[in-house]
Amino acid sequence: AIGLGIKAAHAGHRVLFATAVDWVARLQTAHQQGRLALELVKLRRYGLIVVDEVGYIPFEQDAANLFFQLVSSRYEHASLILTSNLAFARWGDVFGDQIVAAAMIDRIVHHADVLTLKGASYRLRNTGIESLPSVRAQNAAQ
């Protein structure tokens, strides 16, 4: 995702990058200051927004709603790259609401290329660790 963002920036596109938690914090601040709509319009001026680490930390209902507004405001207007360690089927747990998660996923996957990466983390190379506990648990369940 970072590499694609860098390539887009080098091609002249305006790009922003932050984690999902950082995006929610930015939107919460704008909402508290009564300028959420203006912030979403401002963000739409960027051709690409990269949202990293969706699903690492569950969102409270208000945060989930703000994140949905970010996704919805970009839908069919500008590009969005999301990274997540979770399958879409588990996003309802992260966002605390299956309906909000389904509506968000619907907008994300429409016109999208969804890439699923499998294999060992590049961060583990040369560590002697073959897999993470979550991968071992997933493999045991299969």
Backbone torsions as a table, in degrees:
resi	resn	phi	psi	omega
1	ALA	NA	-41.4	178.3
2	ILE	-63.9	-44.0	179.5
3	GLY	-60.7	-42.7	177.1
4	LEU	-64.4	-38.7	177.5
5	GLY	-63.1	-41.8	178.9
6	ILE	-64.8	-44.5	178.1
7	LYS	-60.7	-42.0	179.1
8	ALA	-63.5	-41.5	178.9
9	ALA	-63.9	-42.3	178.5
10	HIS	-64.6	-26.8	178.4
11	ALA	-84.2	3.0	175.1
12	GLY	98.0	4.5	179.6
13	HIS	-85.7	148.2	175.4
14	ARG	-81.8	127.9	-173.4
15	VAL	-132.2	139.7	172.0
16	LEU	-125.3	145.9	179.9
17	PHE	-135.5	135.1	172.5
18	ALA	-165.4	164.8	175.1
19	THR	-75.5	162.9	177.9
20	ALA	-58.1	-40.5	179.0
21	VAL	-63.2	-41.2	178.3
22	ASP	-64.8	-40.6	178.3
23	TRP	-62.8	-43.0	179.5
24	VAL	-63.7	-42.1	178.6
25	ALA	-60.9	-41.7	178.5
26	ARG	-62.1	-44.3	179.8
27	LEU	-69.7	-35.6	176.9
28	GLN	-63.0	-42.6	177.9
29	THR	-61.9	-45.8	178.9
30	ALA	-62.1	-41.4	179.4
31	HIS	-63.7	-44.5	179.3
32	GLN	-63.3	-30.1	-179.9
33	GLN	-90.7	4.7	177.3
34	GLY	72.6	24.0	-177.9
35	ARG	-128.7	30.3	-179.5
36	LEU	-61.2	-47.2	-179.5
37	ALA	-59.3	-41.3	178.6
38	LEU	-65.9	-38.7	179.2
39	GLU	-64.8	-41.7	179.0
40	LEU	-65.1	-38.8	176.3
41	VAL	-64.6	-43.9	178.6
42	LYS	-59.5	-43.4	-178.9
43	LEU	-68.0	-28.0	178.6
44	ARG	-67.3	-16.7	178.1
45	ARG	-72.1	-15.8	179.0
46	TYR	-88.4	129.0	-178.1
47	GLY	-65.5	-28.2	-177.7
48	LEU	-143.4	131.1	170.0
49	ILE	-119.3	130.9	176.9
50	VAL	-106.0	125.8	179.6
51	VAL	-115.5	111.5	-176.7
52	ASP	-97.8	150.3	171.2
53	GLU	66.0	39.2	174.2
54	VAL	-68.6	124.4	176.3
55	GLY	100.5	-6.5	179.1
56	TYR	-71.0	-34.0	179.7
57	ILE	-128.9	127.0	178.8
58	PRO	-64.2	149.0	179.4
59	PHE	-101.3	144.3	168.8
60	GLU	-69.7	165.3	-176.2
61	GLN	-56.9	-45.7	-179.7
62	ASP	-63.0	-40.9	179.1
63	ALA	-65.6	-41.0	178.0
64	ALA	-61.5	-41.4	178.6
65	ASN	-64.6	-39.7	177.8
66	LEU	-65.8	-42.0	178.8
67	PHE	-63.7	-40.5	175.7
68	PHE	-58.7	-41.7	179.7
69	GLN	-63.0	-36.5	176.4
70	LEU	-62.7	-49.5	179.5
71	VAL	-60.9	-46.9	-177.4
72	SER	-64.1	-38.8	-178.0
73	SER	-69.1	-24.7	180.0
74	ARG	-90.7	-16.7	-175.7
75	TYR	-56.2	121.8	-179.5
76	GLU	61.7	16.0	176.6
77	HIS	-118.2	-38.7	-175.2
78	ALA	-155.2	165.5	-174.2
79	SER	-85.9	152.6	-177.5
80	LEU	-142.2	130.3	171.2
81	ILE	-115.6	129.2	178.1
82	LEU	-120.6	139.8	171.0
83	THR	-116.9	142.2	-179.6
84	SER	-153.3	150.4	174.0
85	ASN	-96.2	5.8	-176.8
86	LEU	-115.9	145.4	171.7
87	ALA	-69.5	154.1	178.9
88	PHE	-55.1	-32.6	-178.9
89	ALA	-60.2	-20.8	-179.0
90	ARG	-100.0	0.0	-177.8
91	TRP	-66.9	-26.8	176.5
92	GLY	-59.8	-35.2	177.3
93	ASP	-67.0	-39.7	-178.5
94	VAL	-68.3	-42.9	-175.0
95	PHE	-93.4	-1.5	174.1
96	GLY	70.1	11.4	-176.6
97	ASP	-159.4	115.6	-178.8
98	GLN	-63.8	-34.8	-177.2
99	ILE	-69.8	-44.4	177.5
100	VAL	-63.5	-43.5	179.6
101	ALA	-61.5	-44.0	-179.7
102	ALA	-63.2	-42.6	179.2
103	ALA	-65.0	-38.0	179.1
104	MET	-67.6	-47.4	-179.8
105	ILE	-61.0	-40.2	178.4
106	ASP	-55.4	-45.2	-179.9
107	ARG	-72.5	-36.0	-178.1
108	ILE	-67.8	-45.4	-173.0
109	VAL	-82.5	-18.2	177.1
110	HIS	-66.9	125.5	-176.8
111	HIS	68.3	18.1	-173.8
112	ALA	-105.8	158.8	164.6
113	ASP	-107.6	116.5	179.8
114	VAL	-100.6	120.6	179.7
115	LEU	-108.5	128.0	176.1
116	THR	-111.2	119.8	-179.4
117	LEU	-101.4	132.0	177.9
118	LYS	-121.2	154.5	176.4
119	GLY	122.3	179.1	-177.3
120	ALA	-70.3	148.8	176.3
121	SER	-66.8	136.8	177.6
122	TYR	-64.5	-22.7	179.2
123	ARG	-69.5	-19.8	-178.6
124	LEU	-87.8	-10.0	-177.6
125	ARG	-60.0	143.0	179.4
126	ASN	64.8	18.1	177.8
127	THR	-104.5	-15.4	-175.2
128	GLY	84.8	-4.1	177.9
129	ILE	-92.1	125.9	-175.7
130	GLU	-86.7	-33.2	180.0
131	SER	-156.9	163.0	179.0
132	LEU	-85.2	157.7	179.0
133	PRO	-55.7	-38.1	-179.3
134	SER	-65.4	-35.2	178.4
135	VAL	-70.9	-41.0	178.5
136	ARG	-63.3	-40.9	178.4
137	ALA	-65.1	-40.7	179.6
138	GLN	-65.4	-42.4	179.1
139	ASN	-66.1	-36.1	178.4
140	ALA	-67.1	-34.7	179.7
141	ALA	-70.3	-26.2	-178.0
142	GLN	-81.3	NA	NA
